[in-house]
């Protein structure tokens, strides 16, 4: 395979001649039907997770790793990053105690956003804490302000995950002290995520969580009707779709109080999220069953997004642990390729497969933070090649094509040089 084109922090795709095309304006990402769009062009995403960015950004001795990570990600054409926005009462905690926040940590979240240099990337901050709540400590919010301002500087879009303290979603109305732009008016923010992996095991019927989603989604939209909203679910099917539970990885998945289709039919929710962890949900030992599940799980949710929801779906966490019995890098590459190919099949038809986010990407020298799923691109050439090729394919769809054209002959010709068997 020929060398892939390089990506810069100011690019927004490639034209039919393979030239990098500059972003003409900084607009909000929206959706039309089951696709994300930007300036009336498709916006498919290829990205990753790195959960500890806020913690590392809060300390001068480790902040350089954040920049190192995003430089490597940018070279692979990745455009989306998802990271934690919560760290309660622990080392470098954001929320030191209930409703009391560390302004310096918020300040360095903003620093994080400012130092990224990806191609129109999205940084997803997920949270289970109450950092959205009102607080008298101004320093904590100034850090977040800096993250957002730097994200805008380097053409990075953000998904900020909100929390379950809906009484005070102060950040939506906050005016960034560095840019003077109110968060709810800032195109740097791609979407609001209500919660990372919400569950309610005390109510398997799903009614409690459903009521919470209904209330919070509408409430967020009442404050900010411009930005997209998603829930942050894992994708388990529930009582409302008994014909779908066969796709669940196990019977326990039906008991956690979530209901993929019902939850996403709520007013105010714009796109769906799904996680994929065959090694956690089915069995830890590596086997072809994991690949079969991954393919069917991904295809089922894309079909549901098109048939029942009419919205894009993002596979916002997926991967395999190096700690699994029988693990090898070839299996990891095959699993990643499986997800990418299903999404690309949807993309090529203008379908609802909006993108995916690997769990997770690390720079060198951060092994002590690894949960087993870390990918260091510089140490994983085969995986890096697969990721870069997928980025190139999606960049073709994201370049100079009106949403209504459904991939005309120019797109078709470009993709003929990027066959699935290249992987």
N, C-alpha and C positions, 0 to 999 in steps of 0.2 A: 504493500500500500504506500502511496506517495505521502510525503510529509503533509501534515494538516496545516491549514492557514493559522497564523497567530491571531490572538484576540486581544483587543485593547479595552481599557476601561471606558472609552468613549464610543465604542462601536455598538451597533444595534442589528448586526446581521451582515450578510454578504450578498452582493448583487449577482446577476447572471454571468458576469465576467470574473467572479471570484474576488472582487474588490470589496474591502471593508467599507461599509456605508455609515456615515456619521449620523448620530441622533439629531434630528432637526429641532425638536422641542421636548420639553420635559412635561409629559402629560400623565394623567392617572391611567393606570391599567383598568380596563372595564371587561365586561363579558357580553357576548352576543350569543344567545342560545347556549350551546354546550362548549363554547370556546372562549378563551381569554383573548382580548384584542387590545392593541395599543396603536393609536392613530389609524384606526380602521384596518390594521394588519394583524395577523395572528401572533400570539405571544405564547409560545410553548417553552417550557422551562426544563433545564437540566441542572440539578444542584446537589447539595449535600447538607449534612448536619455536622456541627461541632459544638457540643453542649457547653463547653467550659469557657467560651470566649469572654464573657463578662468578667469571670474570675481572673483570667489572665490579664485582661485590659485594665484591671484595677491596681496593678502593681508595675512599677517601672522595670523591674527585673525580668518580667515575663511578657511585657506588652509587645516586644518585638516578634514573638511567636505568632501573634495575631496577623501582623503584616506579612510575615513569611508564608503563613497558611494561604492567605488570599492571593498572593502573587502566584503560588503554585496552582491554585484553583483557576485563576484567570488564564493561565497558560494552557489549561485543559478545556477552556471554553465554557466553564461552569458559570451559571448566571444566578443561582439561588443559594442562599445560605440560611439555615435554620439553627437557632441557638437558644439556650435557656435565658429567660429574663427573671428567674427566681433563684434565690439563695438565702433562705431564711435562717437567721440565728446561727450561722456557721462561719467558717473561714471566709473572710472577705464578703460577709453577708450583705445583701441588698436591703433586706428587711431585718433589722437588728432585733426588733420586738414588734408586737402587733401595732401596725400603723405608724411605726417609727422607722425611718429609712436612712441609709447612709448616702449622703449627697455625693460623696466622692465616688462611690461605686456607680451611681447614675452618671456622673461626669465622665467616667471612663467607658461607659457603654456608648456614649456619644463619641468618644475618642475612637472606639472600635469602628463605628460606622464611618468615621471620617477617614480612616486609614485604609479602607478597602479600595481595591483597584480592579474591579471585575467589569465585565461587559454587561452593562445594564442589569446588574444582579439584584436579587431580592434577598434581604436578610430577614429571616423569620425568628422572632424572639418569642419563645414560649414560656408560659408561666402558670404555676399553680398557687402562687402566693397572692398577696393583696397589695402589690406595689402600685396598682392603679389608683388605690384609695388616696384621698386627700391627706396631705402631710404638711406640717409647718416647716420641715427641714428643706430649705430651698436648694441645698447643694446636691441632693440626690437627683433632682430633676435636671439640674444643669448638665450633669454627665450625659443623661439621655439626650438632651438638646444637642450636645456636641456630636454624639453618634449620628443623629439624624442629619445634622448639617454636613458632616463629612460624607455620608452616604450620597447625599445630593451632589456633592462636589465631584464624586467619582462615578456618577450615574448608577448608583446602587439603589434598588427598591427594597422596601422592608415590609415584612409581615410581623406586626406586633401582636403578641398573644395576650389577651386580656385575662381577667381572673374572675373568681366567683363572688367577689364582693361588689355586686352591682349597684350598691347604694352610692358609690362615689367613683365613677369612671373619670377621674379628673384629667387624665392625660389627653383625652380627645379634645378638650377645650383649652389645653395648655398652649401658650404662645412660646415658641422656641426662642430662648434668649439670645441665640446666636444668629438666627436667620429672620427673626420677627414674623415667622409664618406659623399660624395655628396648625397643630397636628392634623386636625380634621380637614384642613385645606391643602395639605402638603402631598404632592404627587410622589414624593419619595416613599411614602407608605403605600404598599401594594394592597394590604388587607389587614383586618383585625381578626385574630384567632381567639375564640372565646376561652378555650382551655386546652392544655395538652393532655390527650388521652383521658377524657372524662369517663368515669364509671360511677355506678350507684348500686353496689352489690346488695344493699339492704332492700332494694325494690326491683326484683327481676322482671316485673311487668314493664318497666321502663317509663312508667307514668311520671315519676318524680323528676328524672332527668329531662324528660320531654317538656315538662312544665317549666323547668329552669331555662332550657334552650329557647322556648317560645318567648319567655319574658325578657331574657337578656338580649337575644338577637334583635327584637323590636326596639328595645331600649337603646342599644348601640346605634341602630339605624336612625332613631329619633334625634340623636345628637349629631351623627355624621352619616347623612344619606349618600354621600359621594363615594366612599370607599367600599370595597368588597368585604364581606364577612364570611368566615368559615368557622366550623365548630372545633375541629381538632380530634375527631374520632379515629378509632382503630379500624372500623369497618365491619364489626360483627353484626350479623343479622339477628333480628329479635322476633318477638311474638306477632308483630304485624305482618310478617312474611314467612309463614311456616314452610312454604315451598322453597325458601331460600336457605334455610338453616343447614341444609346438606352441604353448603359451601363453607360453613364455619370449620375451623381447624379442629375443634373438639366440642363436647357438650357443655363445658363450663362457659364457653363464649356466649351462650344463650342466657347465662345467669348474672351477667354483670350490669344489667340495667340499660344497655345501649341497644339501639335499633336503627341500623344504617339508613334504610329508606325512609322510615317514619321521621327520624330525627332531621334528615336533610330536606324534608318537605315543608319545613317551618318557614313562615314568612320572615324575610330578612336574611336568610342564609343564601349565599351566592354560589359557592362551590363546595365540593365534597373532599374529604381527606380520608386516606386509608393507609394503614401500616401493614408491613409484611414481615413476619418472623416465624418461618416454618420451624426453625431450630428451637424456638422457645415454646411454640404452641403445639407442635406435633410430637417431635422427639429430638433430643439433642444430638444423637448420632447422625452423621451425614448420610443421606441416601437419595436415590432418584425420586422418592416420594416427595421430598422437599421441592424439587423442581416442578413436579406435576401439580402440587398444591399452589405454588407460586404462580404458575401460568393460569390455572383455572380461577384463582382468587382475583388476579388482575383483570382477566377477561370479564368475569362476572360483574365486577364493579364498574367497568367501563360501559358494559351493556346496560346496567341499572341507571347509570348517570344519563345515558341517552334515552332510554325507554321510559323511565319513571320520574327522573329528576329534571331533565333538560338543563343540565349544568356541567361544567368541567369537573374532573376529579383529579386530584394530585396524590400520588403515592409518596407521602411525605416522610416515611421511614422504611427502609428495607436494607437487609444485609445478612451476613453470616459471620459467626464468631470463630476466631482462630482457636478458641478453647474447645470447640466441639470435637468429640471423638471422630476420627476419620477426616478431619479438615485438611484441605489442600487448596492452594491458590487457583488451581484449574477449576475446582468446583465453584469457588467464589466468582470467577470470571463467567462461568456458565450461568450462574444464578443472576448476575447483573445483566448479562446478555438477554436472558429470558424476559426480564422486566422491560428492558429497553425495546426489544423486538415487538412485544405486545403493544407498547405505547406507540411505537412508530407505525405499526399497522393501523392503529386508530388515527394517528396524525395524517397519514397518507390519504385517508378517506374524509378528512375534516371532522373526525370524531371527537369524543369527549375526553380522551386521554390527554389531560392538560400538562402532565409532566411528572417528574419523580425526583426524590431527594435521597441520596445515599446516606446510610448511617454506618460510619461517619468518617470524615476526612481529618487527618492530623498532619502537622509538620514534623520534621525530625526533632528528636530530643524531648518528646512529651509522652514517652511510653508509660510513665507512672500514672497517667490519666486514662490509659486505654482500658476499656471494658471488654476487649476482645474483638471488637468490630472495626477497629481503627484501620484506615488505609493511608499509607504514606506514599504519595504518588511517585516520589523520586526513588523509592525502593520497590515499586510494584509496576514495572514497565508494561506488562501485558494488560493489567487492569487500567493503567493510565491510557493506553492506546484505545481500549474499548470506550472509555469515558469520552475521550477527545473525538472519536469518530461519531459518537452519538450527538455530541455538541454540534459538530459540523452539519450533521443531517438536520437537526432542529433549526439551525441557523438558516438553512435554505428555506424552510417553511416560514421563518420569521422575517424574511427579507422581501421587500418590494412586491407584495401580493395583496390586493384588496381582498377583504374577508369574503366578499360575495363570489369571487371567481372560482372557489373550490379547486385550487391548484390547476392552473392552465398548463398548456403544453410546455412552457419554459420550466416550470417546477418539475414536471414529469421527466423532462430531458435531464435536468440536473441530477435527479435521484437515480437515474439509470446507471450513473457511475458509482453509486454507493449501495451496492447490493448487501442484503443481509448476510450473505456468506462471506463477506469481508471480515466478519468477526470470527 
